[in-house]
Structure formats: C-alpha cells, structure tokens
Amino acid sequence: MQEQRAEGVNSEDDEYIELWNLVFMQYNRDEQGKLTPLDIPAVDTGMGLERLVSVLQGVKSTYETDLFQPILKRLVEMLGTDQQHYQGQRAIYHAIADHSRSIAFLLAEGVRPGNGGREYVLRRLIRRASYLGKTLGFERPFLASLVEVVVDMMGECYPELLSQRTVIVERTTDEEKRFQRTLASGLRQIEVLVEQLSEQGGTILSGYEAFKLHDTYGFPLDLTQKILGEHGLSVNVAEYEEGRQEQQQRSRSATLLKRRSA
C-alpha cells in the first residue's frame, strides 16, 4: 500500500476508502438560514453493517464480502462466464445481485408486485433486474435461483425468508415471466423510437411515448430512461407524468360510469 497523504481523502484514488464519517446533527436551518438547536442532537456514524463487514473481511468493496459473493458466484455459474467478463460488466452484475436481495426481503415481508406504492417498487426491481440479465445473456427467467441464494444465506438470521421460501421463488418467477412475455416487443419498439429520434436529430423522447411503453409493455420509466441513456437520449418526464395522470383520470371515470350503470 502506498503512503497515504491528506490530499488523498475524498479523491478518486482507490487506495483511500472511507470507513467512518461522523456527522453531528445539532441545528435545524430554516429557509432564511437561521439555525435553531434541535430538541435531540444526534450523531450519524456512517458505519453501516456492510461497510463494517468490508473492514472486518479486509476488502475494498461491499460486493467482495460474503454478503454478496455467493449471489455473484451463482450468477457467474448460471451464465457460464468468467472473471474477465465479470470485471468488464461489474456494474450490471452488482445491480442484479443487489436487486435480488431486495426482492427476496420485500416478498418475505408480504409485499407483492403491483401498480402502486411499495408493490410497484418491487415490480420495478424485478423487471429492471430481468432486463439487466438479458443484457448479460439470459434468455429465460433466472432470478428465482438468485433469491434462493439469498434465502439460504440469510434465512438463519431472518426466519421469515425460510418460511416464505416458496412464495418468494414463485412470485419472483411469475413476475419475471410476465415481463419477459412483452420484453422483446417493447425493446423492438424502443429501437424504432431511437431510430426515429436519430433521424430527426432529437435527443429527448416524448413522455407520451414513454408512457405507452409502460402502459403497453410494462416498462417502468426508470427502465426506459436507462435503455435510452445507453444511446445518449433522455425522456420528457413532465409529459410522462401528464400521460400517467390522464390515464388515471380515464380509469377513474370508467369506474364511476360502471358503478352508475350497475
């Protein structure tokens, strides 16, 4: 290890790793900048479980700890790839591993994939992980195998993972299959939209088109943004929200009309 210098702190030098960052919370600052003492001052140590494990196990990244390595190893085994491929696509591997853990815990807590609130968060996680898996080479649902690794790893400390194993695996597979039925068609539609933008010299996709991708193919906005970002493009988010609100209003109106006709 090289000799450490004060200038290295908060730099891009990989030899410097933040282990502990004390934040003293003492005042509330209002809009005018006035400071008022908090009723209960506090200290945020910044030393979470994963950072602590990294230190104890002598590695530089959370993903090198035994909290993530079993998931990543299973992913590499399923793909039949090697260390070189992993290193070249690390961000994708890590995102899938992270999402798999979140998916397992959300399902264990009784959350189910849906269209609102935390249910939609779960649906987005499964669909984003499924898409990322496709970019690595998966053609069939694969997430169930990863969430099972999470259950095996953490079930002793979190018994609800073990008791809900069947539900976790089945719900993950069902949601992934549902998304993959429309994934190919949605990706082809995005390719068409990207080509059209390129021909027009544009860089921003209409939010209404982005909402159609969500409404027709089940593409969450953040997934559409990610795919377009790979082409240097973005989405008109304000228009997307307008389209979403208009659809909600149509849905409410249709429900009200149905009740009145009953």
ZATIGU-756064 format. One line per 4 residues: number of its first residue (from 0); their letters; for each residue x, y, z of N, C-alpha, C, O. Coordinates in pm, whole numbers, plus 50000, padded with zeros to 5 digits. Example, Ala and Ser with C-alpha at 12.3 -4.5 7.8 and 13.67 -1.06 7.14 Angstrom:
<nodes>
0	AS	51319,49431,50780,51230,49550,50780,51320,49670,50780,51424,49668,50846; 51285,49775,50708,51367,49894,50714,51290,50003,50787,51341,50114,50804;
</nodes>
This chain:
<nodes>
0	MQEQ	50085,49880,50000,50000,50000,50000,50089,50125,50000,50189,50131,50071; 50051,50222,49920,50131,50344,49913,50111,50429,50038,50014,50414,50111; 50207,50518,50061,50196,50607,50176,50077,50700,50156,50061,50761,50051; 49994,50709,50257,49874,50791,50245,49902,50935,50282,49980,50965,50372;
4	RAEG	49834,51024,50209,49851,51168,50229,49714,51232,50249,49612,51178,50205; 49713,51347,50315,49586,51415,50343,49511,51449,50215,49388,51450,50213; 49586,51477,50107,49521,51516,49982,49441,51401,49921,49354,51422,49836; 49472,51280,49964,49403,51165,49907,49261,51148,49957,49181,51080,49893;
8	VNSE	49229,51209,50070,49095,51198,50126,48995,51265,50032,49018,51376,49984; 48884,51196,50005,48779,51243,49913,48828,51257,49770,48768,51328,49689; 48939,51188,49738,48988,51190,49600,48940,51065,49528,48867,50985,49586; 48979,51048,49402,48940,50931,49324,49039,50816,49341,49025,50712,49276;
12	DDEY	49138,50834,49428,49241,50733,49450,49181,50612,49522,49129,50626,49633; 49188,50493,49460,49129,50372,49518,49198,50327,49646,49145,50242,49717; 49314,50381,49675,49385,50342,49798,49320,50405,49922,49352,50367,50035; 49230,50500,49900,49165,50567,50012,49019,50523,50018,48943,50542,49922;
16	IELW	48981,50464,50129,48845,50415,50148,48785,50479,50272,48845,50475,50380; 48667,50537,50257,48600,50598,50372,48539,50489,50458,48451,50415,50414; 48586,50479,50583,48535,50378,50674,48433,50436,50772,48338,50368,50811; 48454,50559,50809,48374,50617,50916,48360,50766,50888,48459,50835,50867;
20	NLVF	48238,50814,50889,48217,50956,50860,48118,51011,50962,47997,50992,50949; 48169,51078,51061,48083,51129,51168,48013,51258,51125,48077,51354,51083; 47881,51259,51138,47801,51377,51107,47726,51417,51234,47644,51342,51285; 47756,51536,51282,47695,51584,51406,47573,51669,51371,47586,51777,51313;
24	MQYN	47456,51619,51406,47331,51690,51376,47288,51769,51499,47241,51712,51598; 47305,51901,51492,47284,51985,51610,47180,52094,51588,47113,52136,51682; 47167,52141,51461,47078,52254,51434,46982,52223,51319,47008,52136,51235; 46873,52296,51316,46784,52299,51202,46802,52434,51133,46791,52539,51197;
28	RDEQ	46829,52433,51004,46846,52557,50929,46719,52584,50850,46679,52502,50768; 46654,52700,50873,46530,52731,50802,46561,52796,50668,46678,52810,50631; 46456,52836,50594,46474,52890,50460,46551,53021,50460,46611,53058,50360; 46549,53093,50573,46623,53219,50583,46767,53197,50630,46845,53292,50639;
32	GKLT	46801,53071,50660,46937,53041,50703,46955,53047,50854,47066,53028,50903; 46848,53072,50927,46858,53079,51073,46874,52939,51132,46804,52846,51094; 46968,52927,51227,46994,52800,51292,46921,52792,51426,46932,52881,51510; 46847,52681,51444,46776,52658,51569,46822,52524,51627,46818,52423,51556;
36	PLDI	46865,52520,51753,46911,52394,51812,46803,52287,51806,46686,52315,51833; 46840,52165,51772,46747,52053,51770,46710,52013,51913,46789,52028,52005; 46589,51963,51929,46546,51916,52062,46634,51799,52108,46668,51787,52225; 46669,51713,52009,46752,51596,52042,46867,51590,51942,46850,51534,51833;
40	PAVD	46984,51645,51975,47100,51635,51886,47139,51489,51866,47109,51404,51950; 47205,51460,51755,47241,51321,51726,47372,51315,51648,47422,51416,51599; 47426,51195,51639,47548,51171,51562,47522,51054,51468,47479,50947,51511; 47549,51075,51339,47539,50968,51240,47681,50918,51215,47766,50992,51165;
44	TGMG	47705,50791,51249,47842,50738,51237,47878,50700,51094,47995,50701,51058; 47778,50667,51013,47807,50625,50877,47861,50484,50866,47888,50437,50755; 47878,50415,50978,47933,50280,50976,47820,50178,50977,47784,50124,51081; 47763,50152,50858,47658,50053,50845,47714,49912,50847,47835,49892,50847;
48	LERL	47625,49813,50848,47665,49673,50854,47759,49636,50741,47863,49575,50764; 47722,49672,50618,47801,49629,50504,47940,49692,50503,48038,49627,50466; 47950,49817,50543,48081,49881,50549,48166,49818,50659,48286,49799,50642; 48103,49785,50771,48174,49720,50880,48226,49582,50836,48339,49546,50867;
52	VSVL	48142,49507,50763,48183,49376,50715,48301,49389,50618,48393,49308,50622; 48298,49490,50533,48409,49513,50440,48540,49531,50515,48644,49478,50475; 48535,49607,50624,48655,49632,50704,48702,49503,50769,48821,49470,50763; 48611,49430,50832,48648,49308,50903,48702,49200,50809,48788,49121,50848;
56	QGVK	48651,49198,50686,48696,49096,50593,48811,49142,50504,48859,49067,50419; 48856,49267,50525,48974,49317,50455,48958,49335,50306,49052,49311,50230; 48838,49378,50262,48815,49402,50119,48775,49548,50098,48739,49618,50192; 48781,49590,49972,48757,49731,49942,48613,49760,49900,48573,49877,49891;
60	STYE	48537,49656,49873,48401,49677,49822,48302,49587,49895,48335,49474,49931; 48183,49637,49916,48076,49556,49974,48053,49428,49895,48024,49323,49952; 48067,49438,49763,48039,49323,49677,48147,49215,49686,48130,49106,49632; 48257,49245,49753,48361,49145,49775,48341,49071,49907,48417,48979,49937;
64	TDLF	48242,49108,49985,48215,49043,50114,48128,48921,50095,48072,48897,49988; 48116,48842,50204,48031,48724,50197,47882,48758,50201,47798,48668,50201; 47850,48886,50206,47710,48928,50195,47662,48925,50050,47542,48916,50025; 47757,48931,49955,47721,48935,49814,47789,48827,49730,47736,48788,49626;
68	QPIL	47906,48780,49772,47981,48687,49690,47904,48561,49650,47913,48520,49534; 47827,48497,49741,47751,48379,49698,47651,48408,49586,47630,48325,49497; 47588,48526,49591,47492,48563,49486,47565,48583,49354,47521,48535,49250; 47678,48654,49359,47754,48682,49237,47812,48554,49178,47815,48537,49056;
72	KRLV	47858,48463,49264,47912,48337,49214,47805,48255,49145,47831,48194,49041; 47684,48252,49201,47574,48180,49137,47542,48243,49001,47516,48172,48904; 47544,48373,48995,47516,48444,48870,47619,48408,48764,47583,48382,48649; 47746,48406,48800,47853,48370,48706,47836,48225,48661,47854,48195,48543;
76	EMLG	47803,48135,48754,47784,47994,48721,47669,47976,48623,47681,47900,48527; 47559,48046,48646,47443,48032,48559,47471,48083,48418,47422,48027,48320; 47551,48188,48409,47584,48246,48279,47695,48167,48210,47707,48171,48087; 47776,48097,48288,47890,48026,48231,47999,48122,48188,48074,48093,48094;
80	TDQQ	48008,48235,48255,48108,48336,48220,48232,48320,48309,48240,48228,48391; 48327,48411,48293,48450,48404,48370,48476,48536,48441,48397,48629,48432; 48589,48543,48511,48623,48661,48588,48642,48784,48499,48609,48896,48539; 48694,48762,48381,48715,48873,48288,48581,48937,48248,48569,49060,48243;
84	HYQG	48483,48854,48220,48351,48906,48184,48289,48979,48303,48229,49085,48288; 48305,48920,48420,48252,48984,48541,48314,49121,48561,48243,49218,48588; 48445,49130,48549,48512,49258,48569,48468,49363,48467,48458,49481,48497; 48442,49316,48344,48401,49410,48239,48257,49457,48254,48221,49563,48203;
88	QRAI	48174,49378,48324,48033,49412,48340,47996,49421,48487,47882,49392,48525; 48091,49462,48570,48070,49459,48715,47944,49533,48760,47870,49483,48844; 47921,49651,48704,47807,49731,48748,47675,49656,48728,47586,49664,48812; 47664,49582,48618,47541,49508,48590,47528,49390,48685,47422,49366,48742;
92	YHAI	47637,49315,48703,47636,49203,48797,47595,49251,48937,47512,49188,49003; 47654,49361,48980,47627,49412,49114,47482,49457,49129,47419,49432,49232; 47429,49523,49027,47291,49570,49033,47194,49451,49044,47099,49456,49121; 47220,49346,48967,47132,49228,48972,47139,49165,49110,47036,49128,49167;
96	ADHS	47260,49151,49165,47276,49091,49299,47204,49174,49404,47136,49120,49492; 47219,49305,49396,47156,49396,49491,47004,49387,49481,46934,49378,49582; 46953,49389,49357,46808,49379,49336,46755,49245,49387,46646,49240,49444; 46831,49138,49366,46785,49005,49410,46764,49002,49560,46667,48944,49609;
100	RSIA	46854,49063,49632,46841,49065,49777,46719,49146,49820,46644,49104,49908; 46699,49260,49757,46582,49344,49789,46452,49271,49757,46356,49277,49834; 46449,49203,49643,46329,49129,49601,46292,49024,49704,46176,49012,49743; 46392,48947,49749,46367,48841,49846,46309,48896,49976,46213,48841,50029;
104	FLLA	46368,49004,50026,46321,49059,50153,46184,49123,50142,46102,49111,50233; 46157,49192,50032,46026,49253,50014,45917,49146,50009,45811,49161,50071; 45942,49039,49936,45843,48931,49927,45827,48862,50062,45716,48823,50099; 45936,48846,50136,45928,48784,50268,45845,48867,50365,45783,48814,50457;
108	EGVR	45843,48999,50342,45766,49089,50428,45621,49102,50386,45546,49178,50445; 45581,49027,50283,45441,49029,50242,45408,49123,50127,45292,49132,50087; 45508,49192,50073,45486,49280,49959,45470,49194,49834,45542,49095,49817; 45378,49230,49746,45357,49158,49622,45368,49255,49504,45333,49372,49520;
112	PGNG	45417,49212,49388,45428,49301,49273,45293,49363,49238,45193,49293,49230; 45290,49494,49216,45166,49562,49184,45192,49695,49117,45303,49722,49069; 45090,49778,49112,45098,49903,49036,45107,50029,49122,45106,50139,49068; 45117,50014,49253,45122,50134,49337,45206,50113,49461,45220,50001,49510;
116	GREY	45263,50222,49510,45338,50218,49635,45453,50120,49636,45523,50107,49536; 45472,50052,49747,45585,49960,49759,45568,49839,49667,45667,49776,49629; 45443,49806,49631,45420,49696,49537,45481,49729,49401,45533,49641,49333; 45472,49857,49362,45530,49897,49234,45682,49902,49241,45750,49875,49143;
120	VLRR	45734,49937,49358,45879,49934,49377,45931,49793,49353,46032,49774,49284; 45863,49694,49410,45902,49554,49390,45894,49515,49244,45985,49452,49191; 45785,49552,49178,45771,49519,49036,45884,49580,48953,45939,49515,48864; 45918,49704,48983,46026,49771,48911,46159,49701,48932,46237,49685,48838;
124	LIRR	46186,49657,49056,46311,49588,49085,46322,49458,49004,46426,49430,48946; 46213,49380,49002,46214,49254,48929,46233,49279,48780,46311,49209,48715; 46163,49375,48726,46170,49400,48581,46304,49459,48541,46356,49427,48434; 46359,49546,48624,46490,49603,48591,46597,49495,48598,46684,49488,48511;
128	ASYL	46591,49409,48700,46689,49301,48711,46675,49204,48594,46776,49155,48542; 46552,49178,48552,46529,49088,48439,46589,49146,48312,46652,49074,48234; 46569,49275,48290,46627,49339,48172,46780,49335,48176,46845,49306,48076; 46836,49366,48293,46982,49365,48306,47036,49225,48279,47142,49209,48218;
132	GKTL	46963,49123,48325,47004,48986,48298,47007,48956,48149,47095,48885,48101; 46909,49010,48078,46906,48990,47933,47028,49051,47866,47082,48996,47770; 47072,49166,47916,47191,49229,47858,47316,49145,47882,47414,49157,47808; 47314,49060,47985,47427,48971,48011,47419,48841,47932,47519,48771,47917;
136	GFER	47299,48809,47882,47286,48688,47803,47175,48594,47842,47153,48494,47774; 47102,48622,47950,46991,48536,47990,46875,48549,47891,46836,48660,47854; 46821,48436,47849,46704,48435,47761,46580,48387,47834,46468,48407,47786; 46597,48324,47950,46486,48272,48027,46491,48329,48169,46594,48381,48211;
140	PFLA	46380,48320,48243,46379,48369,48382,46492,48305,48463,46517,48185,48453; 46559,48385,48543,46675,48338,48618,46678,48387,48762,46755,48337,48843; 46594,48484,48795,46603,48550,48925,46568,48458,49042,46618,48477,49152; 46482,48358,49018,46441,48269,49127,46562,48199,49189,46568,48180,49310;
144	SLVE	46656,48161,49105,46776,48094,49155,46857,48186,49245,46918,48140,49341; 46859,48314,49213,46936,48410,49293,46867,48440,49426,46934,48451,49529; 46735,48455,49424,46666,48483,49551,46675,48363,49645,46671,48379,49767; 46687,48244,49589,46706,48126,49673,46841,48131,49745,46853,48088,49859;
148	VVVD	46942,48184,49677,47072,48201,49742,47058,48297,49860,47116,48273,49966; 46982,48404,49841,46959,48500,49950,46892,48431,50068,46932,48452,50183; 46792,48349,50040,46722,48276,50147,46819,48185,50221,46818,48181,50344; 46901,48113,50148,46997,48021,50211,47101,48097,50293,47141,48051,50400;
152	MMGE	47143,48212,50244,47245,48290,50313,47193,48352,50442,47260,48347,50546; 47074,48409,50436,47026,48494,50544,46907,48439,50621,46856,48503,50713; 46863,48320,50583,46745,48262,50647,46762,48235,50795,46666,48242,50871; 46884,48203,50838,46907,48176,50979,46883,48301,51064,46828,48293,51173;
156	CYPE	46926,48416,51012,46908,48543,51085,46770,48603,51062,46718,48675,51148; 46711,48575,50946,46579,48629,50912,46487,48511,50878,46470,48478,50761; 46427,48448,50980,46346,48326,50961,46231,48342,50862,46187,48245,50801; 46181,48468,50845,46071,48486,50751,46111,48452,50609,46026,48417,50527;
160	LLSQ	46240,48462,50578,46288,48421,50445,46266,48272,50425,46222,48229,50318; 46297,48194,50528,46280,48049,50520,46133,48010,50512,46094,47924,50433; 46051,48073,50596,45909,48037,50599,45837,48077,50471,45734,48019,50435; 45891,48178,50402,45827,48228,50280,45903,48186,50154,45880,48243,50047;
164	RTVI	45993,48088,50165,46077,48048,50052,45994,48020,49926,46024,48071,49818; 45891,47938,49940,45811,47900,49823,45745,48022,49760,45745,48036,49637; 45689,48108,49843,45624,48229,49792,45726,48318,49721,45699,48370,49613; 45843,48335,49782,45947,48420,49724,45987,48371,49585,45995,48449,49491;
168	VERT	46011,48241,49574,46054,48184,49446,45943,48192,49343,45967,48232,49229; 45822,48154,49381,45711,48151,49284,45672,48290,49237,45649,48311,49117; 45663,48385,49329,45623,48522,49290,45729,48587,49202,45696,48657,49106; 45855,48563,49234,45963,48618,49152,45956,48562,49010,45967,48637,48913;
172	TDEE	45937,48432,48999,45929,48368,48868,45807,48416,48790,45818,48446,48671; 45692,48423,48855,45569,48467,48787,45584,48608,48731,45548,48634,48616; 45638,48698,48813,45653,48837,48767,45755,48848,48655,45736,48923,48559; 45864,48773,48667,45966,48778,48562,45912,48721,48431,45938,48777,48324;
176	KRFQ	45837,48612,48437,45777,48555,48317,45680,48653,48253,45676,48668,48131; 45601,48720,48336,45503,48816,48286,45573,48928,48208,45529,48968,48101; 45682,48975,48264,45756,49084,48198,45824,49034,48071,45825,49105,47971; 45881,48916,48074,45955,48866,47958,45865,48838,47839,45911,48835,47725;
180	RTLA	45737,48817,47864,45644,48795,47753,45631,48920,47666,45603,48910,47547; 45653,49037,47725,45640,49161,47647,45775,49232,47628,45783,49332,47557; 45879,49179,47691,46010,49247,47687,46063,49260,47545,46105,49369,47505; 46061,49152,47468,46116,49155,47333,46042,49256,47246,46104,49333,47172;
184	SGLR	45908,49257,47256,45829,49351,47176,45859,49494,47218,45871,49583,47133; 45870,49517,47348,45900,49651,47398,46036,49700,47353,46052,49817,47317; 46134,49611,47355,46269,49650,47311,46270,49685,47163,46339,49778,47121; 46194,49610,47084,46185,49643,46940,46122,49780,46920,46165,49856,46833;
188	QIEV	46020,49811,47001,45955,49942,46990,46052,50053,47029,46053,50159,46966; 46131,50029,47132,46230,50130,47173,46332,50151,47062,46374,50264,47037; 46373,50044,46996,46468,50056,46885,46412,50145,46775,46483,50228,46718; 46282,50127,46746,46216,50210,46644,46218,50357,46688,46249,50445,46608;
192	LVEQ	46185,50382,46815,46181,50520,46865,46319,50583,46864,46333,50701,46831; 46421,50506,46899,46559,50557,46898,46600,50592,46755,46662,50696,46731; 46564,50507,46660,46597,50531,46520,46527,50657,46470,46586,50738,46397; 46402,50674,46508,46327,50792,46466,46389,50919,46523,46403,51019,46452;
196	LSEQ	46426,50916,46651,46491,51032,46713,46622,51065,46644,46654,51181,46621; 46697,50960,46610,46826,50980,46543,46808,51047,46408,46883,51137,46372; 46707,51001,46334,46680,51058,46202,46637,51204,46212,46667,51285,46124; 46565,51236,46321,46515,51374,46340,46617,51464,46408,46596,51585,46420;
200	GGTI	46727,51405,46453,46829,51483,46523,46788,51518,46664,46843,51611,46723; 46692,51446,46719,46644,51474,46854,46720,51394,46958,46788,51296,46927; 46707,51437,47083,46773,51366,47194,46678,51337,47309,46716,51272,47406; 46552,51385,47298,46455,51367,47408,46332,51296,47355,46265,51344,47263;
204	LSGY	46302,51182,47413,46183,51106,47374,46058,51168,47436,46060,51208,47553; 45952,51175,47360,45824,51225,47411,45783,51143,47533,45790,51020,47533; 45741,51213,47636,45694,51145,47756,45571,51060,47731,45549,50960,47799; 45491,51099,47632,45372,51022,47598,45412,50886,47538,45347,50785,47563;
208	EAFK	45519,50886,47457,45569,50761,47402,45625,50673,47514,45608,50551,47513; 45693,50736,47609,45748,50661,47722,45636,50600,47805,45650,50489,47855; 45526,50673,47819,45414,50618,47895,45348,50502,47821,45301,50407,47883; 45345,50509,47688,45291,50397,47610,45374,50271,47633,45320,50160,47641;
212	LHDT	45505,50289,47645,45592,50175,47673,45557,50113,47808,45563,49991,47825; 45523,50198,47902,45482,50149,48034,45346,50082,48028,45326,49974,48082; 45252,50147,47962,45114,50101,47961,45096,49975,47877,45015,49888,47909; 45174,49965,47768,45158,49853,47674,45253,49738,47703,45215,49621,47695;
216	YGFP	45378,49772,47739,45480,49667,47754,45530,49651,47898,45615,49567,47925; 45477,49731,47989,45517,49718,48128,45655,49771,48160,45715,49729,48259; 45706,49864,48078,45838,49922,48104,45826,50037,48203,45769,50141,48171; 45880,50021,48325,45881,50134,48418,45962,50249,48359,46052,50227,48278;
220	LDLT	45932,50371,48401,46000,50488,48347,46151,50478,48364,46226,50509,48272; 46197,50434,48483,46342,50431,48505,46412,50332,48413,46528,50351,48378; 46340,50224,48374,46400,50128,48281,46409,50189,48142,46511,50174,48074; 46303,50257,48099,46308,50326,47969,46420,50428,47967,46492,50440,47869;
224	QKIL	46435,50503,48077,46542,50602,48086,46680,50536,48077,46770,50589,48012; 46695,50422,48141,46824,50352,48137,46858,50308,47996,46970,50328,47949; 46760,50248,47927,46784,50199,47791,46816,50315,47698,46909,50307,47618; 46738,50422,47708,46764,50539,47623,46898,50603,47657,46969,50652,47569;
228	GEHG	46933,50603,47787,47060,50661,47829,47178,50591,47764,47282,50653,47743; 47164,50463,47733,47270,50389,47666,47293,50442,47525,47397,50416,47464; 47194,50516,47473,47205,50576,47339,47226,50728,47348,47221,50798,47247; 47250,50777,47468,47269,50921,47484,47141,51001,47476,47143,51119,47444;
232	LSVN	47028,50936,47504,46897,51002,47493,46831,51010,47630,46872,50942,47725; 46728,51093,47641,46654,51108,47766,46504,51111,47738,46461,51102,47623; 46426,51126,47845,46279,51126,47834,46224,51257,47888,46275,51311,47986; 46118,51307,47825,46047,51423,47877,45960,51375,47993,45848,51328,47972;
236	VAEY	46012,51387,48115,45945,51332,48233,45813,51404,48261,45717,51341,48305; 45808,51534,48236,45684,51609,48261,45570,51556,48174,45457,51541,48221; 45600,51527,48047,45498,51471,47959,45458,51331,48004,45341,51293,47994; 45555,51255,48052,45524,51120,48102,45423,51129,48216,45326,51053,48220;
240	EEGR	45446,51221,48309,45354,51237,48422,45216,51281,48375,45115,51237,48429; 45212,51368,48273,45083,51410,48218,45008,51290,48161,44888,51274,48184; 45079,51205,48087,45017,51086,48029,44968,50991,48137,44860,50932,48124; 45047,50975,48242,45008,50886,48351,44884,50938,48422,44794,50861,48454;
244	QEQQ	44879,51070,48447,44765,51128,48516,44639,51121,48429,44529,51098,48480; 44655,51142,48299,44540,51132,48208,44484,50990,48208,44363,50970,48205; 44574,50890,48211,44529,50751,48213,44456,50721,48343,44355,50650,48343; 44507,50772,48455,44441,50752,48584,44303,50815,48585,44209,50758,48641;
248	QRSR	44291,50934,48525,44162,51001,48520,44063,50922,48435,43945,50912,48470; 44111,50867,48323,44023,50786,48238,43977,50661,48313,43862,50619,48302; 44070,50603,48390,44037,50484,48466,43933,50515,48573,43839,50437,48594; 43950,50629,48642,43852,50668,48745,43716,50696,48684,43613,50657,48740;
252	SATL	43716,50763,48569,43589,50795,48503,43517,50668,48459,43395,50657,48472; 43595,50572,48407,43535,50445,48361,43477,50369,48479,43370,50308,48468; 43548,50371,48593,43499,50301,48712,43372,50365,48764,43278,50295,48803; 43367,50499,48765,43249,50572,48811,43129,50544,48721,43018,50524,48770;
256	LKRR	43152,50542,48589,43044,50515,48494,42990,50374,48513,42870,50350,48504; 43080,50281,48539,43041,50141,48558,42954,50127,48683,42855,50053,48684; 42991,50199,48788,42913,50193,48914,42773,50253,48894,42675,50202,48947; 42766,50362,48818,42636,50427,48796,42545,50341,48710,42423,50345,48723;
260	SA	42608,50260,48620,42529,50176,48531,42481,50049,48599,42387,49984,48553; 42548,50014,48711,42514,49890,48781,42378,49898,48850,42335,49802,48912;
</nodes>
